[in-house]
C-alpha cells in the first residue's frame, strides 16, 4: 500500500525551510538513522568534532542506536549481554544500550518521530509555534533537545518529584519548564496541564507521547530493526528469538515488539510496570519510583492486542540493584561472586527503568522455562548517570553500602527472583485492557469511542506502522527546499 504524507500548509512549510536554511539544519531520514552508512560524508566528516550532547544540528544525525562512543561516528549498535552469573537464568538476556543517544536516552528518537513529520508537511511553524513535551522524564528532555536543534521553542512538562538531574539539564535547554504535582505515575496531572495550555496558549502544539503515533512508528522501524540485526549477528545455531521485554511507559518502545513478532513468529511481547502501580496486572494504581515508565492508564498507542505477558517489579528492588551496580562494594562483591569483571564495568549503563526491564526479562524467562537457546532483548533506556542524586539520597537514608548489603541484594533481587506478580494474557484479558483505555481517552481526553473500537481491529496496526514509510520522501523534499 502506498502512503502519502500530505502537505498541511505550504506557506508554513516555506517558513520552516527558511529557518532551517538560516540555522544550517539538515534532517536525517529514517533510512539514515537505521543505516548510518547512508549519512553523507559532509556530515560524518564533521561529527567527531561535535560532542554527543552538544546543541548542534549535526547531532540530529546521532539519533540512532548505532553511535560509537569512542570515535564519535557509528558502529553496528550498542548492546550488553547479561550472563547467568548475574541473572540467575540460563536464557540469554541482551540489553540494548540507550546511553549513547544525545541526552543519554533514546527518547530523542521518539520525539523526532513526533515533531519532524509535522515540520516537513507545514503542520508546525518553528518561527511561531512552541513544541510542548508532556512527559515523566526522558521524553521531555528528548523533545526539548530536538526542538533546540531544530531552532524552535519548547515547553517541557514533567512531575515535580523526578530526579534533580533532569530539571537541572532542562533549565539550559528547554524554553520553559513546568513541574506538575506528584511523582512518576501522576500522568493525569500532566494531561490536565496540557488541557490548560490548549485553552490559553494557541501558539503551543502538544506532542503527547502517550497518543502520538510517531512515537510508536519510530520505535517500530528503528528499535525493532536494530534488535533484529543484533540478534542475527549474535544468534548461535539453534537459538530462538524468545521475547521483547519493555516497560509500558508511553508504549512507544513496546512497538518494537510488533516488528519483531513479524520477523520472529512465536516470540513474545512482555510488558513491564511497577508493582506499586499495577495497571496492566490488576487495573491498579499508585505511586512508585521507577522513573520514566508512566502509569495509571493504558496509552492510546499501546497495541494491547499484541501483548502476551505482564510483569510487575517492586520499585525497592530497582533502587537496591541501582546501588549494587554502582557502589564500589556492590561491584566488588559481584566480581567476587563470579560475575565477569568486564560486565561489572558496564553495569553503569543501566538506569532505574533499565534495571526494571532486566528483572522483567528474568521473570519472563523463568515463567516460560526458557533455556540457553532462548534470547530475550530489552531496552536499557538510560544509564545511572541520570540518577546520581538518587544514589546520594539512598546513602543518606540507609547508610554506607556494605558487602553484606550487596550479598543480600544480589540473592534477593537477582539470583533469587521468582516469577511472581505476573500475568499471562489470553484474548479476553487483552480485550479487557484495551477497553480500559476508555476511561482515560474517551472520558478524560475526548477521544471518539469509534476510534477506540478501531484500535482493536488487527488491520489497524500494520497500516499505521506503514505510514512512516512516507516520512523519508518528505524529509528529502524538505532538505532540497532548504538547499544545504
N, C-alpha and C positions, 0 to 999 in steps of 0.2 A: 504494500500500500504506500503510495506517495504521500508525503506530508509536507505542508506548506506553512511557514511561519509568516503570517500576514503582516504587512506594514500597517501600523495603527495611525501614525501621523507623520507625514513626510517632512513637514516643517520642523518638528521636534527632532526628527532623525538628523536633519541637516545641522541643527544646533549641537547635537551630541557629537557629530563628526567634527565640527569646528572646534569644540572643546578638546576633543582627543588630539586634533592636529596641534593645538596650542601647547598641550602638555606632553607631547611625544608619546601618546598611548597607542599601542598595537594590542589587539586582543588575540589570545591563543584560541585555537579551535579545540573541540573535544578530541579530534584525531591527534593533535599535537600533545594534549595532556595525557592521552593514552599511550602514545608512542613518541616520546620526546626527540627521537632521531629525526623527526619531521620538522623540528623547530629550525628556522632559518639560521644560517651562520652569523648573520648580522646581529642576532640576538645572543646566541651561545658564546660568541667571542667576547661579549661584554659581561656575561653573568659572573665569572669568577671575581670580578671587582665589586660586586654588589652583595652586601650581607643578606642573609636569609630573611631577616626581619626588617630590612630597610624599607622606608617608604619611597619606593622607586617603582615606576610602572613596569620595569623589566621583571619584577617579582611576580607579575601575572603569569609568567612562563614557568614559575615554580609551583603553580597549583597542580601538582601531580604527586602520585605516590612514589615517583622514581627520582627524587632528588638525592644526589650523592653529597653527604655532609663533608666529605674530605675535599673533593675537587671543586665543589660549587657548581658542577654540571649535573649529569644524570647517570643513573645506573639501571639495574633491572628490577628495582623495588627494594624495600627495606622490610625485613621480617626477622623474627627470632623464634626458634623452636624451643619449647619448654619441655624438658626431659622428665621421665618418670621419677627421678630423684627429687624433683621439685613438686610435681603434680600428684604423685601417688597413683597414677593410672598409666597403663601401657599404651593407650592411644596417643597418637602424635597430635599435639596441640601447637598450632602456629599462630603467633601474634603478628598482625600487620601493623607496622610502626607508623604512627601519625606525627611523631615529634618533628620530623624533618620537613613538614609543611611550614610556610611562613605563619607566624603566630604560635607555632608549636602544636597545632591541632588541625585535623582535616576539614574543619568546618569552613575554611576559606573556599573549599571546593563547592560545598553545598550552597554557600552564599553566592558564589559566582553563577551557579546554575539557576538561581532565582533572579538575580539582577540583570545579567547580560542579555538573556532573551528579550527583556523589555527594552534594554538600551539599544539593541540593534534593530528594533522594529519601531522606534519612535514612541514607545509607551512610557518612557521615563526620560525626563529632561534634566540632565545633570547641572544645567545652569539655573534651574528654578526649583526643582523638587529636592526633598530630603528623603533619604532612604532610612526607614525605621526598621530596626532589627530586634524584635522581641525574642528573648532567649532566657535560658537558665545558665548561661555562661559562655561557652566557646563560640556559639553561633553568632552572638552579637559582636564578639571580638573579630571573628572572620568577616562579618559583614562590614564592620567599621573599617577594617584593613582594606578590603576590596574597594569600598567607597573612596577611601583616601587615595588609593592607586588610580582610581577612575575619575578623580577630581570632582567628586560630588560630596555634599554634606551628609552626615549620618547622625542618627539618634539611636543609641544603644539602650535597651531596656533589660534589666536583669534583677533578680531578687537581692535584697539588701544583705542577706546572710551568706552570699557567695564569697569565695576566697578574696582576700585583700589584693593579691597579685592581679586579679582580673581588673579590679577598679583602678589600681594604680596605672596599669598599662593603658586602659581606655581613656584616662584623663588626657593623655597625649595624642590619641589617635581619633577618637570619636568627636564629632562637633558638639554633641550633647549626651550626657549620661543620666539615665533615670533609674533610681533604685526603688523597686516596688516592695511592699511588705512581705515578710516571710522568708522561707528557705527554698531549697531546690524544688520541692514539689508544689510550690504555690504558683501554679501556672495561671489559674483563673485571674489572679490579681494582675498578671501581665496582660491578659486579654482585656481586662477592664480598662487598663491604661491605654491600650490600643483603641478601644471604642471612644474614649475621651479625646484622643488625638484625631480620630476620624471626624468627630463632631466639631472640633475647634481649630484644626490646623490643616486647611485644604492643600497646603504645599507638601504635605507629608504623604509618602507612598509606603504602605506597610508590607513588609515581606515576612509573613508569619510562617516560620519553618514547619510548623505542625500541619499546615494545609497547602504549602507551596509545592506544586508538582515538580518544579525544577530541582528541589532538594532530592526527592526520590529518583528522578531521572539521572541526575549527575552520579549518584552512587550506583545505580543500576549499570550504567555504561562504563564508569571509571573504576569504582571499587570492585564490582563484580568481575570485570575483565582482568584486573591485576591479580586478584586472588586466583583466578583460573590459570593465569600464566605461571604464577609461582608454584601452584600445585603441579602443573605439567613438568616443571623443572625439578621438583624435589621428590615426586612420587617414585616409589620403588615398585618393581614388578609385584603385582598382587595387591597393591594399595587401593583403597577406596576413598573417594571424597565423601565424607560422612555427614558434615554439618557446617553451616554458617551460624555462628553464635554471636548475637549482638544485643546490647541494651535497647529497650524500646525507645526511650528518648523522644525525638521527633519522628521516629520511624524511617528517616531517610536512609540510615546505614543498613537497616533491615532489608531495604530494597535490593541490595547486592545479592541477597539470597534468592530473589526471584530470578535473577540472571543465572545464578549457579545451579538452581534446580533444573533449568533448561539444559545446561551443559552437562549436568550430572544427575540424571533421573534417579529418584530414590533417596537423594540426600535430604537432609532435614534443615529447617529453619527453626532455631531455638532463640526465643526472645527472653531477655533478662530484665529484671527490675529489682527494686529494693524490697526486702521483706517488710520493712516498716511502712511501705505504701504498695500493697499487693493488688494493683488494679486489675491485671490480667489473671492473676492467680485466684483472687477471691472477690473481684469487683470492689476492692477495698480502697482505703485512702489513708493518709497520714503524712507526717514529715520525716525526712531522712537526710543522710549526709553524703550520699554518693553523688557528688556534683557532676552535672552535665547530662542527666538522663531523664529530666522532666517527670511527669506523673499526674495521677488523679484523673486521667482521662485517656481515651484511645485516640491517637492522632488521626486526622482525616486521611492522611496519606499512607496509613498502615494497611497493607493488604492482609487483613486478618485471615482471609480465606486460605492463604498460603502458609500460615504459621502452624508449626507442628507441635511445639513444646514450649512451655513457660517455666522459667526458673526464677525463684526469688532468693536474693542474697542479703544476709544480715549486714547492715552498714558498719557495725562494730568489727565484723570480720575484715572489711576493707580497710578500716583505719588501723587495725593491728598489723595487717600484712603490709600496709604502707610503711610502717615503722620497721618491720622485719626486713623489707627490701632496701631500706635507705639508711638505717642506723648502722654504725660500724660494727657493733656487737651482733646485729642481725646478719649482716653479710658474712662476718667471720664464722658465725655458727652454721650458716648454710654450707659454706665451704667445708667445714669440719664434718658435716653430716653427709658429704658426698656429692653436693651439687657442684658441677664444674665451675671453676673459677672464672672462665670466660663468659659463662652465662650469668653468674652473680654480678659481674661488671656491667651487664646490660639491664639489670632489673630497674635501674632508674628510668628506663623507657616507659614504665607503667605508672600512670596516674591512678586516681581512685576508681574511676569507672572502668579503666582497663583491668584493674585487679578484679572488679566485679565480673567483667566479661570472662576472665580466665577461670574464676571459680565456677561460673555458669557452664563453661566448656567441660570442666572436670565433672560436674554433676550430670551433664548430658551424656558424657562417655560412660559414667557409672550406670546410669539408668538403663541405657541401651546395650549394656555388656559389650562395649567396644573394646577392640584389642589393638595390637601393634600394627595391624593393617589399615586401621581407620584413621583418617586425617581430618581434624577439625580446625577451622580457621576462625579467628576472632579479631576485631579491630582493637588496637591499643591507641585509643583516641588521642590521648595526650600523655604527658610524662609527669614525673614527680617534680619537675622544675616549676610547675604551676601551683605547687602545694607546700612550699616551704613554710608558710605561715601556719598551716595545719600541723606540720611536724613540731613546730615550736609550741603550739597550743597543747599538743598531746604530751610533750615533755613536761610542760608546766603542770598539767593535770595529773599525770601518772608517774612522774619522776624519770630519772635517767634510765635508758634502755639497757637491760642486762642480758647475759647469756640465758638465764632462766626464763626471762620473757620470750626470748627468741625460740627456745626449745618448745615452750608451751604454745606459742602462736603457730609454729610450724606443725606441731602434732594436731592441734585442734582445728586449724583453719585451712590446711593444705593436705597433708597426707592423711588426715583423719576426716576429711569431708565425706559426707554421705548424701545420697540423692533425696534429701528431704525438701519440703516446700517446693515441689514441682507439680506440673500439671500437663499431662499428655492430652492434646486437644483432638476430639472427634469432630464430626461435621457439625453437630448441634452446638458443641462448645464454641466453635469458631463463629457460628451464626449468632450466638448469644453475645459474644464480644463485639461483633460487628454492630449488632443492634444497640449496644451500649454507647456507641458514638452518638446516638440520637440526642441524649441529654446534654451533651456539650455543644454539638454542632448545629442541631436544629433548634433546640430550645434556647440556648445561650447565644450562639453565633449566627443565627438567622440563615442557616443553610436550608436549601429546599429538600424536603423529605424524598422527593423523587430522585434527586441526585444521590442521596444516601442509598436508595434502593439500587441505583445504577452501579454503585461501588461493589455490590455483591455479585454483579454479572462477571463471570470468569473472563469474558472477552474484553472487558474494560481495561484491565491492567496491561496486557501486551500492547494494546492500541495506544495507551497513554505513554508507556515507555518508549514506543517507536517515534513519538512526536519529537523527541530530542534529535532524531536523525536530521531534522531540518535546521538545527542550530548552526551548523558549520557553514552552510551556504550563506546565511545572513551575516555571519561573522566575517566571512571572506569579503562579501559585498561592502560591509561597513569599513573594513580595513582599506579597501580600494577607494572608498569615499574620502577617508582620512588622508590617504596618499603618502604615507610614510614608508 
